[in-house]
Amino acid sequence: MTVLTRALGAPMTRVEGGLKVSGEARYAYEHRAQRLVYGWIVQSTVARGRIASLELEDALAVPGAVAVVSHANAPALQPSDRAELAVLQSNAVAYRGQIVACALGETLEAAREVAARVAIAYEPERHDVVLYAEHPRLFEPETVNPRYPARTDQGDADAGLATANVAIDCTYTTPAFHNNPMEPHSSMALWEDGSLLIYDSSQGAPYARDQLAELFGLEPEQVRVISEHVGGGFGSKGTPRPQVVIAALCAKVVGRPVKLAVTRQQMFAFTGYRTPTIQRMRLGARRDGTLTALVHDAILQTSTLEQFAEQAAICSRMMYAAENRRTTHRLAALDVPTPSWMRAPGECPGMYALECAMDELAISCGIDPIELRVLNEPPLDPSNGHPWSSRNLVVCLREGAERFGWQERDPTPGVRREGRWLVGTGVAASTYPAFRQKSQARVRAEADGGFTVMIGAADIGTGARTVIAQIAADALEVSPSAVRVEIGDSALPPAWLAGGSGGTASWGSAVVPACRLLRERLGAGEEAPLEVSVDTEQELEQDRRDVSRHAFGAQFAEARVDVDTGEVRVPRLLGVFAAGRILNPLTARSQFIGGMTMGLSMALHEQSVIDREFGDYLNHDFAQYHIASCADALDIDAVWVEEQDPYLNPMGSKGIGEIGIVGTAAAIANAVHHATGVRVRDLPIGPARLVRGLP
């Protein structure tokens, strides 16, 4: 047996890479079944109202038609707090694009034709789909995602603003952003002897299993969810979406397996998106830049079906020292789909507002933006008074400044020009919480000398299989080639989903002790095959609660703006991160750069545009919903600083999947201002918002 004691920290390539490049890796829609039926979703064409009638005669006359499932013939589901999943349970319509029926055919083409011929008459009602700051139905929820209080108060924020030597009062807006993973949401459902088998594109098979069992009134052991390979998620696959429920309902109706894929256009309706935000930032400071007050008021939207409140002001509670502080969240319940998780929910839009405001304050105080952040570095977590498990933001800022050439920067905006391009640089901080959730793992020593790790984790393209193999190999003191990893199946030991940058920390916290226990038993003379299991729930109950665990980083951007057209280019992006122990430099760098590229899209391209009249998102395809291409993402680099943190998990790691997007858009916005002297506070930054202010 080959021994390798330093598996962690090595730049290991993905263990499933060969399967993916050869096309052998099977995704949800690629599984097969006998007597398969294909589904095609029918969507509402009104934004609010009721279905008056359905005419199906023409639809069912299509050759190859099997059935049309609607509220008229769908099996009843159990009550749930996930109203978005109560599909086909009534004739009520809560938003345009809501699923109102599913057409079934012997072929995909037949199902699509059946769907096109379903005739639905509606009783429309007046709808409300636009979020604005003076919306008459704004309300303050009790909590925001996941369980934070919606409002916090420390000291006297109004007095702190009134007595400040320097103060800013600015409002920043972000549009709706839609999750668009490469693999659309897809499911295949099979019923057998009262049990349900689902092949699904999911970030957490055990979690999906539990929700589906609840909806269909089954015991968890009667439901199995398999998510062998997942082509991206960004949070949209963190919880079950309506298509998996539809597939199961339809399979129950026709008594045959049903396969269903959401089209790219349909993904803009019911698979998740980030709420638009309106964020008012008020900062007060002494003449030397020391913050005296910080007020962050966030306005967001939710749906009339169920409440989701993005925690946009959460970072303003802990990022910088301030004697007086207030944060609030208010919601408007609109006739729109329910917002949900999207990469770094809360932190991403919230840090855009905070870090742009810090840049504006630095200019007003005549202080370098990096030095302003250093000056307001808090020795303890301002939100709870706890010490940091580790906080190396200043190190990231200093390291990034040196690498980026910040020392040569002239702070005067709008004065550097190269030909037709105005040139500027900007900086912003990043943060994301480091946490772990209870998980179970089972590890088996095989008779052939290898090892099998079994855990209900998910790999959504992040390299989870690979890093789990490295974690296990390190704990077993063997080569990763000796380790086989089984994930993506609710029949495996239950584990936290791939989300919240908590997957690796949660899974590794179960895998490490299981592997160590197995190694001890083998060392004591027990022989393979031998299997052990570990549950981290008891350990987490005894975990220290008196330290604050966060990853931190600094984002640097160079922006170039065409003086005639207002076109913006970002030739350079640099991210410097302090995220505990980096377990695999190869996959980690990929995650950091992927997040930064997504932040570039957020800053310059992405926006979902709502149609007031029809209540629909107008640009619901990749022809009109723009994201960064290779020509946009030129020199993007991510590095990290060494960080030792004993308060995290057995690996000493922090999550890295989401921090890369946090702060990127603010750094770009600050760079655009430095280049042009024009402050754009509404994303995305484009020619229409720049050209009138250019010199």
C-alpha positions, 0 to 999 in steps of 0.5 A: 500500500502506497503511503501519502501523509500530505494528501491535503494541500496537494493540487490534485486533479478531479477524480471524475474528470475522465468520466466527464470529458468522455461523456460517461458521467451521467446527469439526471436527464441521462438516466434511462427507464423502461416505458419512459414518458416525457414531460413538458411544462405548461406555464401561466400566461397571466401574472395573477388570477385563476384558471377558468377552464382547460380544453384538452381535446386538441392536445390529447389528439396529438399522436403519441400523447399520453396525458395532461396533468393539471390541478383537475387530476393531480394527486393531492400533496401534503401541506408544506411551508414550501408553497412553491412546491404545492404545484397543481394543487389549485387553480390559483395563479400567483405569478406569470410562468407558474406551472399550471399543467404538464403535458406527457408524451411517448417522445419529447417532441410529442410532449412539446406538441401536446403542451402547445395545444393545451388551451387555458382560459384565465380570470386575470386579476390586477398584478403588482410586480415592481419593487420600489423604495416607496412601495405602500406594502413594505413590511419588516419580517421577523427574520432574514435568511437563514435565521438572523433578526431582520433589524439590529441596533447598537448605540444611537445611530442617528446621533452618530450620524448627526455629530459626524465630521464627514457623512455620506448618504447614498442608495445603491440598487441591484437588479434581479439575477437569475441562477443559470447553471450549465445543466438545467434543472432535470428529474426522472421519477419512478414509482414502485410498490409505493416507493419513489425513486428520483434521479434529480439535479440536486445540491443535496440528495438527503435534504431533497429526499426528506422534503419529497417524503413530506410532500407525498406523505411517505416515510423517508425510507420510501424515497430515494434521490440520486444525484450522481453528477450535477452540472452547477447550481449556485444555490438554485438546486439547494432545495427541491424545485417544482419540476421534481414534484411535477415529475413525481406527480405525473409518474403517479398519474400515468403509472410509468416513469416520467422524465422532465427537463426545465428549458432555459427560458423556464428557468427564469420562472420557477428555479430561483433567482436573487431578489433585486435590492434597494440599499440605503447606506449612511456612514458617519466618520470623524475627520481621520476616517474613524467610523462613528455610525453605520446605517444599512437599510435594505429593501427586497422583494418576496412573493405572495406564495412564500416568504424569502428574505435575503440577508443583505445587511448582514455584513454591515453588522460585523465588517467594520468597527463603529460605535453606533450601528443600525441595520434593517430589512423590509420586504414587498410581497409581489406577484413574482416567483419566490426569490431564493439562494444565489451564490453568497446570498445576502453577502454578495449584494450587501457587500456591493453597497457597503464597499461602494459606500466605504469608497465614497467615504474614503474620498470624502475623508481624503483617505486611501480606501485601503487605509480607511478599511485598516483604520476601522478594523474591529478587534472583536466581532461587532455583531456579538462581541466575540473574538475572531477565530482568525481574521486576516483582512488587513493581510489580504489588503496589504498583500493585494496592494503590493501585487496589484501595484496600488502604491503607484495609484494617483487617487484623483479620479478621471485623470488617467487616459490611454488613447480613448480609454479612461483608466482607474483602479478600485478595491473592495473587501470580501467576507463569508461565514465559515460554518459546518452542519451535522453530517454522517459518514461511513468508511469501509476497508476493502479486502483488496486494500482499498477504502470506500468513503460513503456520504450523502454529499454532492459534487456540483462541479466544485471538486467535492469528490476529489477533496473528500478523497484527499481528506480521507486519504490524509486521515487514513495515511494512504494515497488518494488513489486508494480511496473510492468516494460514493456521494450523491445518493440519499441512501448514503449516510445523510450529510449537509448539502453542497451550499453555504460554503459549508459542504467540505467543512461539514463532510470532512468533520465526519469523514476524518474521525471515521477514517481515523477510527478505522485506521486505529481498528486496523492497526489494532489487528482487525482485518478487512473488510471492516466498516465504521460510521461517524455522526457529528451531531453530538460533537457540534452540540459541544462546539465552541460558540464564543468565537466568530468564524469568517473567511475574508478577502480583498478584491482589486480591479482595473477598469477602462472606459471608452471616453466616447461610448462609455464601454467598460472593460476590466482587463485585470482582477485580483483576489487575495483570500484568507480562508483557512487551510487550502485543501486543494490549490487547483480546485480552490483557485478554480472556485475563487476565479469562478466567483470573481468572474460571476462578480464581473458579470454582476457588475457589467452585464447581468440583469433580469428586466421585469415587464410591468404590463405582463409581469414577466422577465423579458430577457429570459434566455441567454440571447438577452440575459448577458454574462461575461464571456472569455473576451470579458474575463482577461487577467483574473488571478486569485491567491491566498495567505497562509492561515492557521485557525484551530476553531474550524474543523479537523482540516482547518478549512473555511468555505471558498465557494462563495467568497469569490463573488463577494466584493468583486462588483464593488471593486469594479464599480469603485474602479470605474469611478476612479477612471471616470469621476462618475459614480454609478450606484445602480447595477449593471454599469454600462454605457447608458449610465456612464456616457452622460457623465463622461468628460 
